[in-house]
Amino acid sequence: MTKKSSDFTESEIAARLDKIPYAKFLNIRPLLMGTELTMVMPYSDDIIGNPLLKALHGGSVSAFMEITAIVQLAIENQTVQFARPVGVNIDYLRRGRPQDTYARAVIMRQGSRVANVQVRAWQRSFDEPITVLHGHFMLARDT
């Protein structure tokens, strides 16, 4: 019997995250709400890019969203290997404040080799994203 994405537990998803060194550095963790997967990047002084504004570093936020996309793809496709980014566009909409950040990925379209994924990152409200990722990912093939 195949496992659906909604059948995964937070600890199984966390085990996949542990295979990504930068995800460990950012301390990213999964948060399951029903069948919906949200990733959490807890605030840390290490991810501040502009100390005067106390704004999160754009690279940390974009890496967080890319990791969210590849983990969502791995879970949906039940693969051990991670998808690779082919092309990624990031829209920085608001300053990331010194607080926890959340992200959720939606697979917009998936073929046999490439997937189109959108990721939204927010802090205060899902309806007020700080950053949005639009990306194409080469799907991994387990051998």
N, C-alpha and C positions, 0 to 999 in steps of 0.2 A: 504494500500500500504506500503510495507517495504522500509525502508530508506537504501540506499546504502552508503558505506563509503564516497563516493565523495559528498554526499548530506549534510554532517555535516559542520557546520560553526566553525570558530576558537573559538567563544564564547562558543559553545556547548562542544567542546573538552576541553577548559579551565575549564568549570564547572566540568568535570570529573577529571581533574588534581587537582582541589581544594579539592577533597575527599581523596587525598593522602598527609598526613602531610609533609613527606620528600620532596615531589615535591614542596610544598609551601615554605619550607625552602630553597631549591635550586633555587626557583623562575623560575621553568621550564615553558615555554610557547609554544604554538603551532604556527606553521607557515605553512599555506596552500599555495602551489604553484600549481595552477590548482587543480588536484585531488590528488596530492602527499603531504603527511603529513611529515613535518620535525619538530622535537622538538628542542628548543633552551634552553641552560643553560647559562644565562648571567654570565660573569665573576664577581667574588666577592672575596675579600681577605679571606673570610671565607672558601673557598674551596681549598686553597693552602695547599699542604701536605709537601712540602720541601721549606722552605723560602729562603734557599741559592740559589737554582736553579729557584725559582719562578715557581715550577711545581705543577700542579693540583693534588689533592689527588686522588689516584686510587679508593678509596671507593666512592667518590663523582661521579666520572666518571662512574663507574660500576653501581651505583644506578640509575644514569641518564639513562643509556642504558636499565636497567631492567624496569624502569618506561615507557620508550618509547615502549618497547615490550608489556607490559600489557595494555597500553592505545590503542595501535594499535589493539590488539586482542579484546578489549572491543568494539571498534568502528566497526571492521569488523563483529563481531558476534552480535552486537546490544544488549549487555548485560549491566546491571547496576553493577553487581559484577565483580571483577577483577580476571583474571587467576592467579594461584600461580606457582612460579617457582618449577620445579621438579629437574632439573639439569642445571647448567649454567657454561659455560667455557668462560673465558675472555682472550683475547690476547692483551697485552699491546705492541703496536708497536712503538710509539713515545711518547716523553714527551708532556704532556698537558701544553701549554703555558698560561700565564695570559691573556686570551682573551675569547670571547664567543665561546661556543662549540655547535656543531650541531649533531643531530642523526636522523637516518631514519631506521625503522624496515621493514623487509620483511618476510612475513609468507611463509616459504618454503614448509611446508606440514602441513595439519590439518586433524585430525581425529575427531571422535565424542567426545573424551575425552582429547586428548593431541595434542598440536601444537608444531611444530619445527619452531623457529624464529631466524633470524639473524639480528643483529643491527650493524650498522657502525656509529662510532662517528668521527668527523673531525673538524678541525678549519680553516685551510687555503684553503684546496681543498678536495672535496669529494673523489678524486682519491688518496689522501694521508691520510688515516685514522690514528687517534692516537690510537684507540682501536676498537676491534671487539668483539661482544658477539655472542655466539652460545648457544641457550637455548631450553629446553623442558619445556613447561608450561601446567599445568593441567587446562583445560578450566572451566570457571565458568558456573554454571547453575542457571539461575534466577528461583526463586520459587514463 
